[in-house]
């Protein structure tokens, strides 16, 4: 468990546009955890750019989520919304996963150095 990033978050009770705008002004990122036998828990992340950036560096990475100091839940990032100007996370959706079940997910592949290949240089 020590090799996975851990996020400690507080549960939020208010929902809606006004509540999320207030949370963002106070330095929180609103989010939702899906999964766990059909339940939906609304959570709010306190924005610490280093911790959040470290935890979200790989979208398919497994993260331990502690809601209000409770037992850690294994989650993956389902979706995140970024501010188009500041490039900061403004909302995040997490999916609780069971470690004893297999899941399928899409992983983006970014090729590096493909334009330096000899065949590409020669027009092939």
ROTOR-341360 format. One line per 5 residues: number of its first residue (from 1); their letters; for each residue x, y, z of N, C-alpha, C. Coordinates in steps of 0.05 Angstrom, whole numbers, plus 5000, padded with zeros to 4 digits. Example, Ala and Ser with C-alpha at 12.3 -4.5 7.8 and 13.67 -1.06 7.14 Angstrom:
1> AS> 5264:4886:5156:5246:4910:5156:5264:4934:5156; 5257:4955:5142:5273:4979:5143:5258:5001:5157
***
This chain:
1> XXXXX> 5016:4976:5000:5000:5000:5000:5017:5025:5000; 5042:5024:5008:5058:5047:5010:5067:5058:4983; 5065:5041:4962:5074:5050:4936:5052:5065:4920; 5027:5065:4931:5005:5080:4918:5002:5107:4931; 4996:5127:4915:4991:5154:4927:4966:5153:4944
6> XXXXX> 4965:5169:4965:4942:5170:4983:4931:5199:4983; 4905:5201:4979:4892:5227:4981:4873:5227:5004; 4875:5246:5022:4857:5249:5044:4838:5271:5037; 4812:5265:5037:4791:5284:5029:4770:5286:5050; 4754:5308:5049:4731:5312:5066:4706:5308:5050
11> XXXXX> 4686:5296:5062:4660:5292:5049:4646:5319:5048; 4633:5325:5026:4617:5350:5024:4588:5343:5022; 4571:5360:5035:4543:5355:5036:4528:5372:5016; 4538:5395:5009:4525:5413:4991:4531:5405:4962; 4511:5408:4945:4515:5402:4916:4504:5426:4900
16> XXXXX> 4511:5427:4875:4501:5448:4857:4523:5467:4849; 4515:5485:4831:4534:5504:4820:4545:5524:4841; 4527:5535:4857:4536:5554:4877:4555:5541:4897; 4548:5517:4906:4566:5504:4925:4593:5498:4914; 4594:5489:4888:4620:5482:4877:4637:5508:4872
21> XXXXX> 4624:5529:4864:4639:5554:4860:4650:5564:4887; 4635:5561:4909:4645:5569:4935:4668:5551:4943; 4666:5525:4938:4688:5507:4944:4714:5515:4929; 4711:5521:4904:4735:5529:4888:4747:5555:4899; 4731:5574:4907:4741:5599:4918:4756:5593:4944
26> XXXXX> 4747:5573:4959:4760:5566:4985:4784:5548:4981; 4791:5541:4957:4815:5525:4952:4810:5495:4951; 4785:5486:4945:4779:5458:4943:4772:5451:4915; 4776:5426:4908:4767:5415:4882:4744:5396:4887; 4720:5401:4878:4698:5382:4883:4701:5357:4866
31> XXXXX> 4692:5335:4877:4694:5310:4862:4673:5290:4871; 4671:5268:4857:4651:5247:4862:4665:5220:4860; 4658:5203:4880:4668:5175:4879:4645:5158:4870; 4648:5143:4849:4627:5124:4839:4636:5096:4847; 4617:5078:4850:4623:5050:4856:4615:5043:4884
36> XXXXX> 4623:5020:4893:4617:5012:4920:4588:5004:4924; 4579:4985:4909:4552:4974:4911:4530:4994:4905; 4534:5009:4884:4514:5028:4874:4511:5054:4889; 4529:5060:4908:4527:5085:4922:4543:5107:4908; 4537:5132:4914:4552:5154:4903:4558:5174:4925
41> XXXXX> 4584:5177:4932:4592:5194:4953:4604:5220:4941; 4594:5243:4950:4605:5268:4941:4628:5275:4960; 4651:5283:4948:4674:5289:4964:4686:5316:4955; 4701:5329:4972:4715:5353:4964:4744:5350:4970; 4762:5356:4951:4790:5355:4954:4801:5382:4962
46> XXXXX> 4818:5383:4982:4832:5408:4988:4855:5410:4969; 4856:5432:4954:4876:5434:4933:4904:5439:4945; 4921:5419:4943:4950:5422:4948:4962:5413:4922; 4972:5432:4907:4980:5426:4879:5001:5404:4877; 5019:5402:4896:5040:5381:4895:5027:5354:4900
51> XXXXX> 5011:5351:4920:4999:5325:4927:4979:5317:4905; 4963:5335:4896:4943:5329:4875:4957:5322:4849; 4977:5337:4841:4992:5332:4817:5006:5305:4818; 5018:5298:4840:5031:5273:4844:5011:5250:4841; 4988:5253:4854:4968:5231:4853:4956:5228:4826
56> XXXXX> 4954:5250:4810:4940:5249:4785:4959:5247:4761; 4985:5243:4766:5005:5243:4744:4999:5222:4723; 4988:5199:4732:4981:5177:4713:4951:5171:4717; 4935:5177:4698:4906:5174:4700:4896:5146:4706; 4913:5126:4699:4904:5099:4704:4916:5087:4730
61> XXXXX> 4930:5104:4745:4943:5094:4769:4922:5089:4791; 4928:5070:4808:4911:5064:4831:4918:5083:4853; 4897:5095:4865:4901:5115:4887:4886:5105:4911; 4898:5109:4935:4884:5103:4960:4870:5129:4969; 4843:5127:4972:4827:5151:4979:4817:5147:5007
66> XXXXX> 4823:5167:5025:4813:5166:5052:4793:5189:5055; 4768:5181:5059:4746:5200:5062:4742:5205:5092; 4749:5229:5102:4744:5235:5130:4760:5218:5149; 4783:5208:5142:4800:5192:5159:4791:5163:5161; 4772:5155:5145:4763:5127:5145:4784:5109:5131
71> XXXXX> 4777:5083:5129:4794:5064:5115:4798:5072:5086; 4822:5068:5076:4829:5076:5048:4813:5059:5028; 4802:5073:5008:4788:5060:4986:4806:5060:4961; 4810:5038:4948:4825:5038:4923:4808:5050:4900; 4817:5071:4888:4802:5084:4866:4821:5089:4842
76> XXXXX> 4808:5093:4819:4822:5102:4795:4808:5128:4786; 4822:5144:4770:4810:5168:4759:4793:5160:4736; 4767:5167:4738:4748:5162:4716:4748:5185:4697; 4748:5210:4707:4748:5234:4690:4758:5257:4707; 4770:5276:4694:4778:5301:4707:4773:5324:4688
81> XXXXX> 4764:5346:4698:4759:5370:4682:4780:5391:4689; 4792:5402:4668:4813:5422:4672:4803:5450:4664; 4812:5470:4678:4807:5498:4671:4823:5503:4645; 4811:5512:4624:4825:5516:4598:4846:5537:4599; 4845:5556:4617:4864:5578:4618:4887:5571:4637
86> XXXXX> 4880:5564:4662:4900:5559:4682:4911:5531:4683; 4898:5512:4668:4907:5484:4667:4907:5471:4695; 4887:5478:4711:4884:5466:4738:4860:5448:4738; 4860:5428:4755:4837:5410:4758:4814:5426:4772; 4790:5426:4759:4767:5440:4772:4746:5420:4781
91> XXXXX> 4747:5395:4772:4729:5374:4781:4741:5347:4774; 4735:5328:4791:4747:5301:4787:4726:5280:4794; 4725:5259:4777:4708:5236:4782:4726:5212:4787; 4721:5198:4808:4737:5174:4815:4719:5150:4815; 4730:5127:4809:4716:5102:4808:4728:5082:4828
96> XXXXX> 4712:5074:4848:4722:5054:4868:4725:5027:4854; 4747:5014:4859:4752:4988:4847:4756:4967:4868; 4750:4942:4862:4755:4920:4880:4781:4908:4870; 4799:4903:4889:4825:4892:4882:4825:4863:4875; 4802:4849:4880:4800:4821:4873:4786:4816:4847
101> XXXXX> 4778:4837:4832:4765:4835:4806:4782:4849:4785; 4780:4838:4761:4795:4851:4738:4777:4873:4726; 4790:4894:4716:4775:4915:4703:4788:4920:4675; 4773:4933:4658:4783:4941:4632:4782:4971:4630; 4803:4982:4620:4805:5011:4618:4821:5018:4593
106> XXXXX> 4818:5042:4583:4833:5052:4560:4858:5066:4570; 4880:5062:4557:4905:5074:4564:4916:5088:4539; 4922:5114:4542:4934:5129:4519:4963:5122:4515; 4971:5119:4490:4999:5113:4483:5011:5137:4469; 5032:5148:4480:5046:5171:4468:5073:5161:4458
111> XXXXX> 5077:5163:4432:5102:5154:4420:5123:5177:4421; 5147:5170:4428:5169:5189:4429:5190:5182:4409; 5201:5201:4395:5223:5196:4377:5214:5184:4350; 5189:5184:4344:5180:5171:4319:5189:5187:4294; 5191:5214:4297:5200:5229:4274:5230:5227:4269
116> XXXXX> 5245:5215:4288:5273:5211:4284:5280:5184:4273; 5260:5167:4267:5265:5140:4256:5277:5143:4228; 5296:5125:4222:5309:5127:4195:5290:5125:4172; 5270:5108:4174:5250:5106:4152:5234:5131:4148; 5227:5144:4170:5212:5169:4168:5229:5191:4155
121> XXXX> 5255:5192:4163:5273:5212:4151:5276:5210:4121; 5275:5185:4111:5278:5180:4083:5252:5180:4068; 5230:5188:4082:5204:5190:4068:5189:5164:4067; 5196:5144:4083:5183:5118:4082:5164:5113:4104
***
